[in-house]
Amino acid sequence: MQILVIGAGVVGLAITRAAAMAGHDVIVAEAASGIGTGVSSRNSEVIHAGMYYPSGSLRAKHCVRGNRMLYEFCESHGVPHRKCGKLIVATSDAERAKVETLHAQGQKNGVEGLELIGGNAARALEPELSCIAALTSPETGIIDGHSFMLALQGDLENSGGVIAFETPVERLTPKAGGWEVRFGGREAGNMQADAVINSAGLGAQGLARKTDGYPEQRVPPLVLAKGNYFSYAGRPVFSRLIYPTPVDGGLGVHVTLDLAGRMRFGPDVEWIEAEHYEVDPRRADSFYARIRSYWPALADGTLVPDYSGIRPKLTAPGQPAADFMIEGPAQHGMAGLVHLFGIESPGLTSALSIAQDVMGRLRPASS
């Protein structure tokens, strides 16, 4: 089967790899000049464990399964990573109740190794912490996301897959037995494909609206949630990721680490109308108080603007967080077509699992 995947981010590359390794003739059309230049290049590179998501949701399923698949992939492909673990901390009785709820939710989701500990035990692990209780997550880790994508690219190309850079897709038109794809770029033209998979990230909804015959009512809203990160201008004091209890709209301002040991704080959620990535230094002012709730020793003037990322959310502020939305022939009735919407966190962790899901949704249309 000739398959076209649109978007060479981490999920698109994982899908293409799965398709190529299954023996399909597969091409990735990427509008940019390299892999992973969009959402995939602007995240905290955390390997999530899966305790935050409702049981039975796609996010829970793919995060928990994807976590295990990702660690196995990293080991087999030499992708730099570290299973550093995470503490989700409570600084009040109300937050302790939330952490206990997360513990129960994680157990329902099949997350391994979760343990509730008291404040003294948490400080024994991380002496700079201030908390009355914490949830430990030993299966949480960090990864070199670009190395992961390069490994996916290597596998797909070794299996005969091809990436066409600077190839924006402009129109999808169903034809007998497949799809006609119109693309722009330096070598604009048309191609035929048996199946098309839309993994275009922030551009997924726009591409769905360029799919002839696709019901407009099936295209979800695109809500841009920008997360700003600040780096710490000092020696790292934590060896694990430190997360506060979740807040409305996100997971709160937390401590992330990279493989070089540098500490960053973020994100704060900024709801925006148009894509932009500037980090306003003044936003640091609101970070200090939130971080000092669990790290009182944070000194003034130690937060430096670092980077920002934009999540393609499907729900607006104040609304319950939406699940991943994977729309295949069984959902919309159009053979050989899968649209992926709202693939935000934990998309990197879930990528290999999502790829299996997408290939399974294509099988009925290809039989």
One Martini backbone bead per residue (centre of mass of N, CA, C, O) as a GRO file, in nm:
protein
  367
    1MET     BB    1   0.096   0.036   0.022
    2GLN     BB    2   0.036   0.375  -0.033
    3ILE     BB    3   0.175   0.614   0.195
    4LEU     BB    4   0.082   0.929   0.341
    5VAL     BB    5   0.262   1.146   0.550
    6ILE     BB    6   0.185   1.436   0.751
    7GLY     BB    7   0.454   1.505   0.918
    8ALA     BB    8   0.794   1.531   1.086
    9GLY     BB    9   0.736   1.452   1.359
   10VAL     BB   10   0.733   1.228   1.605
   11VAL     BB   11   0.463   1.096   1.513
   12GLY     BB   12   0.506   1.082   1.208
   13LEU     BB   13   0.765   0.911   1.225
   14ALA     BB   14   0.642   0.670   1.376
   15ILE     BB   15   0.436   0.599   1.159
   16THR     BB   16   0.629   0.561   0.923
   17ARG     BB   17   0.793   0.338   1.047
   18ALA     BB   18   0.562   0.135   1.083
   19ALA     BB   19   0.488   0.123   0.780
   20ALA     BB   20   0.766   0.041   0.665
   21MET     BB   21   0.803  -0.220   0.852
   22ALA     BB   22   0.526  -0.342   0.715
   23GLY     BB   23   0.584  -0.285   0.380
   24HIS     BB   24   0.528  -0.007   0.297
   25ASP     BB   25   0.480   0.267   0.083
   26VAL     BB   26   0.650   0.557   0.218
   27ILE     BB   27   0.566   0.908   0.277
   28VAL     BB   28   0.691   1.224   0.385
   29ALA     BB   29   0.535   1.538   0.431
   30GLU     BB   30   0.734   1.841   0.469
   31ALA     BB   31   0.736   2.184   0.498
   32ALA     BB   32   1.001   2.177   0.604
   33SER     BB   33   1.371   2.125   0.618
   34GLY     BB   34   1.300   1.940   0.876
   35ILE     BB   35   1.284   1.769   1.155
   36GLY     BB   36   1.110   1.869   1.426
   37THR     BB   37   1.020   2.205   1.409
   38GLY     BB   38   0.783   2.213   1.595
   39VAL     BB   39   0.642   2.084   1.859
   40SER     BB   40   0.891   1.876   1.892
   41SER     BB   41   1.105   2.128   1.959
   42ARG     BB   42   0.889   2.235   2.212
   43ASN     BB   43   0.983   2.065   2.484
   44SER     BB   44   1.069   1.888   2.791
   45GLU     BB   45   1.156   1.584   2.745
   46VAL     BB   46   0.941   1.395   2.877
   47ILE     BB   47   0.881   1.084   3.034
   48HIS     BB   48   0.584   0.971   3.089
   49ALA     BB   49   0.359   0.769   3.291
   50GLY     BB   50   0.010   0.828   3.339
   51MET     BB   51  -0.162   0.971   3.600
   52TYR     BB   52  -0.348   1.220   3.469
   53TYR     BB   53  -0.547   1.031   3.309
   54PRO     BB   54  -0.821   0.902   3.208
   55SER     BB   55  -0.964   0.620   3.213
   56GLY     BB   56  -0.967   0.503   2.872
   57SER     BB   57  -0.797   0.693   2.742
   58LEU     BB   58  -0.567   0.770   2.505
   59ARG     BB   59  -0.361   0.901   2.692
   60ALA     BB   60  -0.335   0.667   2.888
   61LYS     BB   61  -0.274   0.435   2.697
   62HIS     BB   62  -0.025   0.566   2.538
   63CYS     BB   63   0.153   0.644   2.775
   64VAL     BB   64   0.196   0.372   2.915
   65ARG     BB   65   0.283   0.214   2.662
   66GLY     BB   66   0.491   0.422   2.550
   67ASN     BB   67   0.690   0.418   2.782
   68ARG     BB   68   0.788   0.127   2.738
   69MET     BB   69   0.862   0.154   2.438
   70LEU     BB   70   1.069   0.386   2.470
   71TYR     BB   71   1.278   0.250   2.650
   72GLU     BB   72   1.335   0.019   2.452
   73PHE     BB   73   1.426   0.195   2.217
   74CYS     BB   74   1.660   0.340   2.355
   75GLU     BB   75   1.825   0.085   2.413
   76SER     BB   76   1.836  -0.028   2.108
   77HIS     BB   77   1.935   0.282   1.983
   78GLY     BB   78   2.099   0.484   2.174
   79VAL     BB   79   1.916   0.683   2.327
   80PRO     BB   80   1.925   0.945   2.514
   81HIS     BB   81   1.862   0.880   2.868
   82ARG     BB   82   1.665   0.916   3.190
   83LYS     BB   83   1.553   0.758   3.490
   84CYS     BB   84   1.488   0.997   3.735
   85GLY     BB   85   1.220   1.085   3.814
   86LYS     BB   86   0.933   1.186   4.031
   87LEU     BB   87   0.777   1.464   4.210
   88ILE     BB   88   0.461   1.511   4.364
   89VAL     BB   89   0.365   1.793   4.545
   90ALA     BB   90   0.257   1.884   4.880
   91THR     BB   91   0.157   2.198   5.077
   92SER     BB   92  -0.130   2.077   5.156
   93ASP     BB   93  -0.416   1.919   5.229
   94ALA     BB   94  -0.548   1.964   4.954
   95GLU     BB   95  -0.303   1.856   4.791
   96ARG     BB   96  -0.292   1.578   4.916
   97ALA     BB   97  -0.560   1.485   4.794
   98LYS     BB   98  -0.468   1.511   4.499
   99VAL     BB   99  -0.231   1.309   4.518
  100GLU     BB  100  -0.407   1.067   4.596
  101THR     BB  101  -0.571   1.071   4.335
  102LEU     BB  102  -0.331   1.024   4.144
  103HIS     BB  103  -0.255   0.753   4.256
  104ALA     BB  104  -0.521   0.609   4.184
  105GLN     BB  105  -0.513   0.674   3.882
  106GLY     BB  106  -0.244   0.535   3.815
  107GLN     BB  107  -0.335   0.252   3.897
  108LYS     BB  108  -0.564   0.229   3.691
  109ASN     BB  109  -0.352   0.281   3.441
  110GLY     BB  110  -0.074   0.108   3.512
  111VAL     BB  111   0.128   0.245   3.686
  112GLU     BB  112   0.451   0.213   3.793
  113GLY     BB  113   0.578   0.267   4.131
  114LEU     BB  114   0.388   0.413   4.297
  115GLU     BB  115   0.431   0.652   4.585
  116LEU     BB  116   0.349   0.744   4.901
  117ILE     BB  117   0.488   1.026   5.082
  118GLY     BB  118   0.637   1.210   5.302
  119GLY     BB  119   0.807   1.491   5.373
  120ASN     BB  120   1.065   1.360   5.489
  121ALA     BB  121   1.112   1.164   5.252
  122ALA     BB  122   1.134   1.382   5.036
  123ARG     BB  123   1.381   1.533   5.170
  124ALA     BB  124   1.571   1.287   5.149
  125LEU     BB  125   1.576   1.313   4.834
  126GLU     BB  126   1.510   1.648   4.853
  127PRO     BB  127   1.634   1.890   5.057
  128GLU     BB  128   1.494   2.161   4.917
  129LEU     BB  129   1.225   2.081   4.997
  130SER     BB  130   0.869   2.180   5.039
  131CYS     BB  131   0.661   1.943   5.214
  132ILE     BB  132   0.401   1.697   5.322
  133ALA     BB  133   0.393   1.548   5.037
  134ALA     BB  134   0.430   1.265   4.796
  135LEU     BB  135   0.470   1.148   4.458
  136THR     BB  136   0.620   0.876   4.320
  137SER     BB  137   0.792   0.844   3.980
  138PRO     BB  138   1.014   0.618   3.844
  139GLU     BB  139   0.907   0.623   3.520
  140THR     BB  140   1.020   0.891   3.494
  141GLY     BB  141   1.178   1.098   3.233
  142ILE     BB  142   1.445   1.165   2.999
  143ILE     BB  143   1.513   1.308   2.662
  144ASP     BB  144   1.647   1.308   2.340
  145GLY     BB  145   1.441   1.406   2.099
  146HIS     BB  146   1.621   1.426   1.844
  147SER     BB  147   1.745   1.144   1.861
  148PHE     BB  148   1.479   0.997   1.835
  149MET     BB  149   1.408   1.107   1.551
  150LEU     BB  150   1.662   1.000   1.409
  151ALA     BB  151   1.596   0.701   1.465
  152LEU     BB  152   1.333   0.694   1.312
  153GLN     BB  153   1.451   0.781   1.042
  154GLY     BB  154   1.644   0.543   1.010
  155ASP     BB  155   1.431   0.319   1.005
  156LEU     BB  156   1.256   0.420   0.768
  157GLU     BB  157   1.486   0.428   0.556
  158ASN     BB  158   1.575   0.126   0.591
  159SER     BB  159   1.258   0.051   0.496
  160GLY     BB  160   1.201   0.277   0.243
  161GLY     BB  161   1.152   0.545   0.342
  162VAL     BB  162   1.040   0.892   0.278
  163ILE     BB  163   1.148   1.238   0.281
  164ALA     BB  164   0.968   1.542   0.197
  165PHE     BB  165   1.085   1.841   0.179
  166GLU     BB  166   0.928   2.124   0.117
  167THR     BB  167   0.608   1.982   0.131
  168PRO     BB  168   0.322   2.116   0.102
  169VAL     BB  169  -0.008   2.050   0.167
  170GLU     BB  170  -0.314   2.160  -0.020
  171ARG     BB  171  -0.467   1.878  -0.111
  172LEU     BB  172  -0.750   1.648  -0.066
  173THR     BB  173  -0.865   1.380  -0.290
  174PRO     BB  174  -1.094   1.159  -0.355
  175LYS     BB  175  -1.051   0.838  -0.503
  176ALA     BB  176  -1.046   0.558  -0.658
  177GLY     BB  177  -0.873   0.379  -0.413
  178GLY     BB  178  -0.801   0.688  -0.301
  179TRP     BB  179  -0.560   0.964  -0.339
  180GLU     BB  180  -0.527   1.307  -0.411
  181VAL     BB  181  -0.224   1.504  -0.403
  182ARG     BB  182  -0.155   1.840  -0.330
  183PHE     BB  183   0.155   2.017  -0.380
  184GLY     BB  184   0.408   2.222  -0.293
  185GLY     BB  185   0.679   2.408  -0.371
  186ARG     BB  186   0.945   2.359  -0.580
  187GLU     BB  187   0.778   2.070  -0.660
  188ALA     BB  188   0.502   2.096  -0.769
  189GLY     BB  189   0.204   1.875  -0.736
  190ASN     BB  190   0.103   1.537  -0.787
  191MET     BB  191  -0.042   1.249  -0.608
  192GLN     BB  192  -0.077   0.908  -0.528
  193ALA     BB  193  -0.281   0.739  -0.271
  194ASP     BB  194  -0.416   0.502  -0.058
  195ALA     BB  195  -0.309   0.673   0.196
  196VAL     BB  196  -0.378   0.916   0.467
  197ILE     BB  197  -0.179   1.100   0.719
  198ASN     BB  198  -0.259   1.345   0.967
  199SER     BB  199   0.048   1.496   1.130
  200ALA     BB  200   0.045   1.846   1.156
  201GLY     BB  201  -0.048   1.958   1.419
  202LEU     BB  202  -0.114   2.285   1.395
  203GLY     BB  203  -0.219   2.194   1.082
  204ALA     BB  204  -0.456   1.982   1.095
  205GLN     BB  205  -0.718   2.146   1.060
  206GLY     BB  206  -0.647   2.283   0.792
  207LEU     BB  207  -0.622   2.013   0.636
  208ALA     BB  208  -0.909   1.908   0.682
  209ARG     BB  209  -1.033   2.157   0.518
  210LYS     BB  210  -0.863   2.032   0.252
  211THR     BB  211  -1.072   1.791   0.254
  212ASP     BB  212  -1.257   1.648   0.041
  213GLY     BB  213  -1.565   1.570   0.208
  214TYR     BB  214  -1.505   1.670   0.486
  215PRO     BB  215  -1.657   1.724   0.771
  216GLU     BB  216  -1.671   2.015   0.938
  217GLN     BB  217  -1.789   1.901   1.218
  218ARG     BB  218  -1.514   1.719   1.264
  219VAL     BB  219  -1.361   1.980   1.319
  220PRO     BB  220  -1.182   2.095   1.555
  221PRO     BB  221  -1.069   2.310   1.754
  222LEU     BB  222  -0.804   2.557   1.781
  223VAL     BB  223  -0.593   2.588   2.071
  224LEU     BB  224  -0.352   2.812   2.191
  225ALA     BB  225  -0.089   2.692   2.412
  226LYS     BB  226   0.147   2.874   2.578
  227GLY     BB  227   0.473   2.783   2.693
  228ASN     BB  228   0.689   2.907   2.940
  229TYR     BB  229   1.048   2.916   2.988
  230PHE     BB  230   1.292   2.889   3.257
  231SER     BB  231   1.610   2.926   3.358
  232TYR     BB  232   1.874   2.838   3.579
  233ALA     BB  233   2.128   3.056   3.731
  234GLY     BB  234   2.260   2.770   3.843
  235ARG     BB  235   2.295   2.517   4.041
  236PRO     BB  236   2.170   2.229   4.067
  237VAL     BB  237   1.932   2.079   4.326
  238PHE     BB  238   1.802   1.858   4.147
  239SER     BB  239   1.749   1.500   4.044
  240ARG     BB  240   1.449   1.556   3.994
  241LEU     BB  241   1.141   1.590   3.913
  242ILE     BB  242   0.926   1.879   3.992
  243TYR     BB  243   0.583   1.874   4.096
  244PRO     BB  244   0.304   2.005   4.134
  245THR     BB  245   0.000   2.033   4.166
  246PRO     BB  246  -0.247   2.058   3.975
  247VAL     BB  247  -0.392   2.287   3.746
  248ASP     BB  248  -0.575   2.480   3.573
  249GLY     BB  249  -0.453   2.394   3.242
  250GLY     BB  250  -0.233   2.217   3.416
  251LEU     BB  251   0.085   2.128   3.600
  252GLY     BB  252   0.242   2.360   3.649
  253VAL     BB  253   0.529   2.486   3.791
  254HIS     BB  254   0.814   2.306   3.696
  255VAL     BB  255   1.079   2.080   3.716
  256THR     BB  256   1.332   2.052   3.477
  257LEU     BB  257   1.551   1.834   3.295
  258ASP     BB  258   1.850   1.766   3.147
  259LEU     BB  259   2.119   1.569   3.042
  260ALA     BB  260   2.316   1.809   3.169
  261GLY     BB  261   2.141   1.920   3.441
  262ARG     BB  262   1.957   2.135   3.374
  263MET     BB  263   1.736   2.387   3.487
  264ARG     BB  264   1.378   2.420   3.457
  265PHE     BB  265   1.086   2.637   3.423
  266GLY     BB  266   0.752   2.507   3.378
  267PRO     BB  267   0.471   2.611   3.256
  268ASP     BB  268   0.301   2.885   3.148
  269VAL     BB  269  -0.021   2.963   3.052
  270GLU     BB  270  -0.077   3.104   2.719
  271TRP     BB  271  -0.337   3.242   2.553
  272ILE     BB  272  -0.352   3.242   2.198
  273GLU     BB  273  -0.407   3.350   1.850
  274ALA     BB  274  -0.098   3.342   1.761
  275GLU     BB  275   0.198   3.243   1.644
  276HIS     BB  276   0.450   3.256   1.909
  277TYR     BB  277   0.798   3.258   2.091
  278GLU     BB  278   0.819   3.471   2.287
  279VAL     BB  279   0.985   3.562   2.598
  280ASP     BB  280   0.876   3.727   2.869
  281PRO     BB  281   1.056   3.836   3.135
  282ARG     BB  282   0.807   3.926   3.320
  283ARG     BB  283   0.696   3.631   3.380
  284ALA     BB  284   0.888   3.564   3.620
  285ASP     BB  285   0.737   3.699   3.854
  286SER     BB  286   0.520   3.456   3.881
  287PHE     BB  287   0.719   3.219   3.940
  288TYR     BB  288   0.844   3.257   4.221
  289ALA     BB  289   0.599   3.197   4.406
  290ARG     BB  290   0.538   2.910   4.293
  291ILE     BB  291   0.817   2.784   4.355
  292ARG     BB  292   0.834   2.863   4.669
  293SER     BB  293   0.620   2.655   4.767
  294TYR     BB  294   0.870   2.416   4.721
  295TRP     BB  295   1.124   2.646   4.691
  296PRO     BB  296   1.229   2.883   4.908
  297ALA     BB  297   1.546   2.934   4.801
  298LEU     BB  298   1.478   3.105   4.576
  299ALA     BB  299   1.635   3.346   4.403
  300ASP     BB  300   1.669   3.635   4.293
  301GLY     BB  301   1.757   3.655   3.949
  302THR     BB  302   1.758   3.323   3.839
  303LEU     BB  303   1.567   3.381   3.595
  304VAL     BB  304   1.575   3.278   3.247
  305PRO     BB  305   1.499   3.303   2.943
  306ASP     BB  306   1.428   3.045   2.704
  307TYR     BB  307   1.141   2.893   2.609
  308SER     BB  308   0.878   2.792   2.377
  309GLY     BB  309   0.546   2.642   2.346
  310ILE     BB  310   0.282   2.484   2.142
  311ARG     BB  311  -0.040   2.369   2.196
  312PRO     BB  312  -0.297   2.167   2.034
  313LYS     BB  313  -0.576   2.242   2.147
  314LEU     BB  314  -0.945   2.165   2.191
  315THR     BB  315  -0.969   2.351   2.449
  316ALA     BB  316  -1.063   2.591   2.654
  317PRO     BB  317  -1.063   2.780   2.903
  318GLY     BB  318  -1.230   2.588   3.161
  319GLN     BB  319  -1.213   2.328   3.014
  320PRO     BB  320  -1.191   2.020   2.964
  321ALA     BB  321  -0.966   1.812   2.877
  322ALA     BB  322  -0.875   1.671   2.593
  323ASP     BB  323  -0.841   1.422   2.394
  324PHE     BB  324  -0.727   1.246   2.181
  325MET     BB  325  -0.771   1.267   1.811
  326ILE     BB  326  -0.857   0.975   1.615
  327GLU     BB  327  -0.951   0.978   1.267
  328GLY     BB  328  -1.105   0.727   1.102
  329PRO     BB  329  -1.307   0.538   0.908
  330ALA     BB  330  -1.493   0.459   1.156
  331GLN     BB  331  -1.570   0.769   1.204
  332HIS     BB  332  -1.600   0.912   0.887
  333GLY     BB  333  -1.603   0.704   0.616
  334MET     BB  334  -1.308   0.742   0.492
  335ALA     BB  335  -1.100   0.589   0.308
  336GLY     BB  336  -0.766   0.611   0.387
  337LEU     BB  337  -0.812   0.803   0.660
  338VAL     BB  338  -0.612   1.007   0.896
  339HIS     BB  339  -0.677   1.214   1.175
  340LEU     BB  340  -0.479   1.429   1.394
  341PHE     BB  341  -0.579   1.565   1.709
  342GLY     BB  342  -0.440   1.697   1.990
  343ILE     BB  343  -0.116   1.627   1.995
  344GLU     BB  344   0.004   1.642   2.291
  345SER     BB  345   0.049   1.603   2.590
  346PRO     BB  346   0.202   1.281   2.563
  347GLY     BB  347   0.328   1.253   2.261
  348LEU     BB  348   0.617   1.153   2.283
  349THR     BB  349   0.563   0.905   2.464
  350SER     BB  350   0.319   0.798   2.254
  351ALA     BB  351   0.420   0.754   1.958
  352LEU     BB  352   0.449   0.440   1.924
  353SER     BB  353   0.153   0.378   2.003
  354ILE     BB  354   0.007   0.552   1.796
  355ALA     BB  355   0.116   0.406   1.548
  356GLN     BB  356  -0.037   0.145   1.598
  357ASP     BB  357  -0.319   0.264   1.592
  358VAL     BB  358  -0.318   0.380   1.304
  359MET     BB  359  -0.265   0.115   1.153
  360GLY     BB  360  -0.525  -0.023   1.257
  361ARG     BB  361  -0.726   0.186   1.117
  362LEU     BB  362  -0.636   0.107   0.814
  363ARG     BB  363  -0.702  -0.195   0.759
  364PRO     BB  364  -1.001  -0.194   0.665
  365ALA     BB  365  -0.935  -0.012   0.404
  366SER     BB  366  -0.702  -0.231   0.283
  367SER     BB  367  -0.879  -0.508   0.234
   0.00000   0.00000   0.00000
